[in-house]
Each structure stands twice: as C-alpha cells, then as structure tokens.
Amino acid sequence: MTAEERAKRERLRFEAAELFSHGVSAPEVARLFRVTRMSANRWYRTWQAGGVEAPASKGPGGEKCRLDERRLERLRAELERGPAAHGFIEDQRWTLARVADVIASLFHLRYTPRGVSYLLHRIGWSPQVPVHRAAERDEGGKRAVGRRAVAGHKRAALDLGA
C-alpha cells in the first residue's frame, strides 16, 4: 500500500472515530463508509481503547525491506539486462527462483520466492506465470474419434460435424 493510500485510510478511520464519539454505531459507520462490519467494529474497539487519536496509522506493515533504494535500483538494472546476462541461457524468462539467485549473488541476501514476489512488485515488476499446455493436446481443435467410439444417439451429430 502506498503512503497516499495509507493516509486516505487513516482519514477514513479518523472520520469514523468522530462519528463514534457522537454516538453513531459501528454497523451504521460500516454502511456510511461502505466497509465491512468487521472493519467498523475493529475501528470502534480501537476508538474505545485509545480515543480519537487511536486510529492513527502505524506506518507500513510487514518487515522493513532489506534492500535500500540504491540496491533496489541496481537490482532493477540487473533484471533489465536479462536472464542470459546472469547465466540463465535455457530460456529468456525470469522466475522467482532465478531472481532470488541473482539477489543472493549480488547482495549476499536470501529471499523466499514469496519475498522475491513482494520485492518485484515494489520495483514495478510483476511475475508472469507461463501458460501451461497439455502434453497431449489436439492442435487441430477436433479429436479423431472413430464412429464406433461414439454412442448411437451422438453419431448423427458426429456425421454432421458437430
């Protein structure tokens, strides 16, 4: 979530806290702000525990990125060079495992595939999933079915090319 999105949600929580202080119920706040009742109830509990200032944002969630901006820029540049520049000559695709290997060799840091995915999103890349094709697919679009292999009532449809 970007800082702007976080600030927008924080403003929403402050508005909800203001309504709670005027006696508006959590289900009514959920309806007004078009959020789930669970969110409105959580905001209400936070407001009850800490008052009007309690809904303040606590900053971005999760672990702090282990790569600073300079390293992220270097990673972006290395990814732009392509997989072949890093010894992956079988095909020209970046996989999460390959990117993790590049990060390990460049920065001596280990990332899980999911961590690499988060990192790629952070620098504006998105992992692409290759299209899986069946090993025994029918390229022509029609299966070669013998007339005897089809039930009697379907033979007419087969004869008509359906």
Secondary structure by P-SEA (a helix, b strand, c coil): ccaaaaaaaaaaaaaaaaaaaacccaaaaaaaacccaaaaaaaaaaaaacccccccccccccccccccaaaaaaaaaaaaaccccccccccccccaaaaaaaaaaaccccccaaaaaaaaaaacbbbbbcbbbbcccccccccccccccccccaaaaaaacc
